[in-house]
Amino acid sequence: MKKKQQQAIYEKMHKNTVYSKDAIKPAFRRPKVSNNMYYEDFYDDDFEIEKPHKKIKVVNPNACPLYKKCGGCQLQQFTYAEQIDYKQNLVNKHLKKFGNVSPIISMASPYNYRNKVQSAFAEEKNGRIIAGVYQSRTKHIVDTHRCMLENKLASKIIYTIKNDMKDFKITPFNPYKGSGQIRHILVRVAEGTGEVMVVLVCVSPILPNAKHFVRHLVSAFPQIKTIVLNVNKDYDGLMLSKHEKVLYGPGYIIDKLCGKKFRISSDSFYQVNSIQTKKLYNTAIDMAGLSGKENVIDAYCGVGTIGIIASDKANRVLGIELNKDAISDAKYNAQLNNIKNIEFVADDATDFMLEMANNNERCDVLFMDPPRSGSTPDFLNSAIKLAPKKIVYISCNVETQARDIPLLIDGGYRVQKIQPVDMFPHTRHIEVIIMMTRV
Ligand code: SAH
C-alpha cells in the first residue's frame, strides 16, 4: 500500500485520538460518574496542574484539605483503591482489545513520592510570604506547604526558605512593583543517594546576602549538595531559563537507580516517582528477556536511563533522543557507569529509524518510550522493517498507545503482555508497558 494512502486510512481510523501536543483535547472527559462525583479531565500540556475541582464532592476521608482549590491532583475524591479501579478500567477500555491487561502495579504507600518539587513564591499585601502551586488559569498561588505528593524533605526545605528568606533581605519578586527576587523554588531529591539540589528561580543574577543564605541552607540541610540560581525574567510558561549561576556545589546531583548512577541537572528529564520508576524499568527490561547477545534500541531515551540499565544484559545499545541536553546527560551517564557498549544519538526518532530502515539495518529488541503524543506511522513502519524480535512500548498515554499498536500488529507483531504501572497516584495518569513479539 502506498505510504500516503496508509497515512490517510490511519488518520481516518483514529480521527478522534490525540496526534500531537497541539491537538490535545479533553479526551476522556466524563460529565458524571456516580453520586454527584464529577471528573473534569482536561489534557494539559503540563499535566501537573489543572483546573480546580470546585464541583467535586470529596468522599475520601484522607483527601488533601486543599484538593478542591489546587489543580495538582485529579482523583483525590476517591480512596487509593478506588483510583486503581478507575485506572484499571481506563486501561481496559483502551487496550483490552489487544489482549489481557495485567493488574496495575500500584504503590504500597502512595504519598510523598514526587522527587521534584516546585513552588511559586509571592508576597501578600500584608507582607506574608506564600509558596505553592498556581491555581490553573489564574495568578493565585495556593499555599501548599504540606502537599501529600511531595517528597517530605523537599517540602521542608521550601518551607524553611519561605520562613527564613526575609532574615537575609530576600523577598519574592513582585511583578507590579518590580521589587524582590524569587519567583520559584525547585527542589530535586535523588532518592537513591539522598543528594538534594535547590534551584532559586530569580529575576536577576543578584541575590542579596547570597553567601550567607546559602550557608544557612546548607547547614540546616546537609543533604543539599548544590544550589543553583536560575535567572528567568520571561513569562513564556517555562519555569527555568538556560541562564544559570551555580551558588554552591557542582551544579548537579547524582542519583542511583536500578544499580546505575545518573546525573540530574536543574532541567533534566527524570522520572518523578523513584519507587515506581524502578518497578517500571525492571518490568520493561525483564519483559525484553535479554540474554546478553541482543542489539537494542532505546528510542525516546531521555537521559539514557532504560538503555543504561539494560546495557549489562545486551550486546550493544543505541539510544535516540531529540533533546540535545538530554543526550549530553546520557553520554555523561554512560561514562559515569563505565559503560562501553552504548551509543547515543541526538535526532528525531522517526528520522533516525527511517534512515536505519533504508540502510536495511536490523535490531533485536526495541524499547520505545515516546511522549504523550505517541509515535508516528513512519517510526512504526521503520520499526517493522528493522524486524526486532521484541518491541517493548512504554507509554504515559493509553489513547495514543492504543492508536499506535494496530500498526505494529499489521506489521506482524503480537501483543504478549500489557502491564500498567501507577507512576502518578492521585492524578489521572497511568503508565503502560506493552510487550510484543514478532510472529
Ligand atoms: N525513556 C526516558 C524518557 C521518556 S519521556 C525515561 O524514562 O526517562 C519521552 C522522551 O522523548 C523525552 O525525553 C523527549 O525529549 C523525547 N522526544 C520527544 N519527541 C521526540 C522525537 N520526535 N524524537 C526523539 N525523542 C523525542
Residues whose N, C-alpha, C, O or C-beta is under 5 A from the ligand:
A	BS01	SAH	F269 Q271 Y300 C301 G302 T305 I320 E321 L322 N323 D347 D348 A349 T350 D369 P370 P371
